[in-house]
Amino acid sequence: MKLEQAWRWYGPDDPVSLLDIKQAGASAVVTALHHIPPGQVWPQEEIMDRGKVVRESGLNWSIVESVAVHEDIKTRTGSYQLYLDNYKQTLENLGICGITTVCYNFMPVLDWTRTHLNFQMKSGSLALRFDRNALIAFDCFVLKRPDAHMDFNEDQLAQAEQYFKQLGPKARIDLQRSILMGLPGTVEDFSLDDFSTSLQAYRGISEATFREHFYAFLKEVIPTAEKAGVKMAVHPDDPPMPIFGLPRIVSNEKDLEQLLEVVDSPYNGITFCTGSLGAGADNDVTAMIKKFSNKIHFVHLRNIIKEPNGSFYESDHLTGDVDMFNIIRALLEEQQQRIDEGRLDSRITMRPDHGHQMLDDLRKQTYPGYSAIGRLRGLGELRGLELGIEKSFFS
Ligand code: DNO
């Protein structure tokens, strides 16, 4: 059996339509009610309506990406108890409407972060890039975060300064926009001031404390998820390293091991994102996918090329530091195992994550990382690789 091929759809305003998605050959979409702010309950009628639209196009919707976790829950301040109750109510409503998996993250302030949204490949297509020097430069010389300098060594600061000096005014504005604009799926577009204020909420929240907050969230939410029949799948930190002095707790093998142990339940699982985890200097993604295979509820497939200082860019899906052959092989093995166990939920859902902006899409306004043609290329390549692996090892 093939993995289920899904596609991220941002809802009715997405320039990539459900019909486009069908032409890409995906059989499922993952989507969310993006217009509902974090902390609010998703009403059953709205979930049903969205499901109807998806089904009428002949596509399946069983995974939500994402139900965002309100910042008050992460900092355990303000109205966090109310937002937790609302989160649980949303899970119950989703379960009633037939959604079986929820992808979410526990990253402070920002969801995924990149410094360059138009990084030119040799072919002329555009990729997303995270440049460590650029991030440090923004942190120290644009945002001027108090104490930012303390987080870096002299070498890093000197390189960041040199990087910043050669940026013209437009490049400086672009850098700020790339970091602070809400990337697709994120909740907010930040101004510099708002961003500084949001960071301040984390002053005094150490990594250990933040971990406690996350585990408290899991202890509160997973029992509800179990009753609702909704599997929770945490997305790893992207990038999987500290940024802006914020705590990071879902970045590596140990983090995953710990969060799965804290609440040992089939409903407490992972969104295995090969690109996010792959960017971690010490992460052996192939070993990790094997180790955590039975807790993987959803898979994001993409590739990256790492640089020694922590920078990386998003490469073609099959070429890069992630060994896609062995990743897909491990997923098919896990799926087979689930079939052998007679599990009703044996089928694993993957989606091609991000793609280069290319061909006709270069002339269009697209969501960074989520243009149609680059993802179509990615899905096509992944599908071919999967077929080859399936024929060679599973039939
Ligand atoms: C980026 C996505 C993330 C992901 C969230 C899950 O491309 O993978 O925005 O959806 O982190 O909550």
Boltz pocket constraint, residues with backbone or C-beta under 6 A from the ligand:
constraints:
  - pocket:
      binder: B
      contacts: [[A, 65], [A, 66], [A, 67], [A, 103], [A, 104], [A, 105], [A, 111], [A, 112], [A, 184], [A, 185], [A, 186], [A, 235], [A, 236], [A, 273], [A, 300], [A, 354], [A, 369]]
      max_distance: 6.0
